[in-house]
C-alpha cells in the first residue's frame, strides 16, 4: 500500500499537479485500490486540522503580511544596521541579524524573502557586494525563519508528533543561534577575502534616533516570545498577539497601513494558510495508509538491523532529510516522515523533542536548495539572479548548514537545554 501511494504521488507530482492535490489523490486512489472506505479520508482530514494549536498557522502568516506592508521590515533592517553594520562585511551581517529578528515575528521564510529580501539585496549591491552573493545570503538567512520561534513548520511538526509545541519552539533557538554564528563567520571571511562592501558607520545621534524609531518593531518578538515562554500565553494566543501588535504598530505608530488594506491582507493570508493546511489534511490520510500497511514497523526493523546507536541513526537521518528536502515541499515531507520514523526514534531512546527540532532544521535547508526550494525560486524572482548562480554562490552557506546539522545530531543538549530553560520541560 505504501509503495502504491508513493509511486502515484511521485507520478502526479512529475505531471505538474499541485503538491496537495497529488498527495490527496494518491491517498484516495490507494484507499480505493485496497478496498478501504473513502469516508476514512474525510474523517482524518477533518480531525487533522480541528486543532487549537494549528490556529497559530494562519495567524502568524497574517502577522507576516502586516509586517511586510506596515513598515516593520524596514525598521528591523535599520536597527540591525546600527548594531552590526560597523563590522567588516557590515551589510551582510545586517542581512543575517534582520532575518533572525524577522523570523521571531513571522515564522515564515517566504515572508522574509518577499518583504526584507528586496531591501537587503538593493542595500548590499549599492555598497559593492556582488548581486549573486547578496541574493544567496538573503536566501540562506531567510531559512532561519523556519527554525527561529515562532516557526510555522515547527508548530506543525510538533503538533503532528504529539510533543510540546512550546518546547520545540524553544529548542529551535539552539540550532538557529549556531547557524547565525556560522553565517556571520562565512560572511566576514568572504568580505575580508574579496573586499566586499565597506563598514556601515552610523553616528551616535543618528544611531540612537534609528534605534528609538525601530523599538516598536523590534519589540514585537520580545513581547510575543516572552509571553509564550513565560507561560502567559499559548503559541496560538501568541500568534493572535502577533497580529494585534503588528497591526497596532503599522496603523497607529508607523501609519503605513490603513484599515482599508486589512481585508485584502486577510484574503492573501487565508489563501496561503489554506495551501499549508490542505497539505496537513491530505498528509493525515497518507499517514493512515502507512500505519495500516505497517510501514513504521518495517522501517524500524530495517534501521535497527543496520545500527542501534542513537548518534549513528541521527547522522544517517541527517543525510536522508537533506535529500528529501531537496525534492519535496518541506511541510509535506515532515508530515510524511514523522509517523514513519517516530517509532524508530522512541525505540532507540532518542528524545522526540530533539528529533523534531533536528528534522525541521534539516528540512529547512531544502528551502534554499535545488530543484524545488521555494526560497530559491522566490529569491531568484525578487533579485533577478538565475537559480544556477544563486546555488553556486550559496555553497559556503550550505557547508555551514551541514556542519550545524551534524552538531545538532550528536549534541542533543543544544536543543534540550533551551527547551528546558524556557519552558521548564
CORHU-V624314 format. One line per field, one symbol per residue. phi: phi as a letter, one per 30 degrees, with the letter a starting at -180 (. if undefined). psi: psi as a letter, one per 40 degrees, with the letter a starting at -180 (. if undefined). burial: b if it has 24 or more other ideal C-beta (glycine too) atoms within 12 Angstrom, else e. A space follows every 10 residues. Layout:
BEGIN
phi=???
psi=???
burial=???
END
This chain:
BEGIN
phi=.ddedddddd dddddjdeed dddddddddd eddchcdddd ddddddddcd bddddddddd ddddddedcc iddddddddd dddbddddie ddddeddddd ddddbdibdd ddddcdeedd ddddddcjde dddddddddd ddddddcddc eddddddddd dicddddddd dddedddddd dddedddddd dddcidibdc ccdedddddd dddceeddde dddddddddd idbdeddddd dddddddddd dccdhcbcdd ddeddddddd ddddddddde dddddddddd dddideddde ddddddacde dddddddedd ddddddcbdd dddddddedd ceddeddcid dedddddddd dddddddccd cbddddddde ddcicddddd ddddeeddde eddddddddc beddcddddd dcbid
psi=dddddddddd ddddeeiidd dddddddddd dddefihedd ddddddddeg hddedddddd ddddddddee eddddddddd dddedeihfd dddddddddd dddeddehdd dddddddddd ddddddeeii dddddddddd ddedeedhig hddddddddd efihdddddd dedddddddd dddddddddd dddefhiihg hhiddddddd dddedddeed ddddddddde ediidddddd dddddddddd ddddfehidd eddddddddd dddddddddd dddddddddd ddefdddddd ddddddiehd dddddddddd ddddddeihd dddddddddd dddddddeeh hddddddddd dddddedeii eehddddddd dddehidddd dddedddddd ddddddddde gdeddddddd ddee.
burial=bbebbbebbe ebbeeeeebb ebbbbbbbbb beeeebeeeb beebbeebbe bebbbbbbbb bbbbbbbbbb bbbbbbbbbb bbbbbebbbb bbbbbbbbbb bbbbbbbbbb bbbbbbbbbb bebbbebebb bbbbbbbbbb bbbbbbbbbb bbbbbbbbbb bebbbbbbbb bbbbbbbbbb ebbbbbbbeb beeeebbeeb eeeeeeeeeb bebbebbbbb bebbbebbbe eebbbbbbbb bbbbbbbbbb bebbebbeee eeeebeebbe ebbebbbbbb bbbbbbbbbb bbbebbeebb eebeeeeeeb eebbbbbbeb bbebbbbbbb bbbbbbbbbb bbbbbbebeb bbbbbbbbbb bbbbbbbbbb ebbbbbbbbb ebbebebebb bebbebbbeb bbbbbbbbbb ebebbbbbbb ebbeb
END
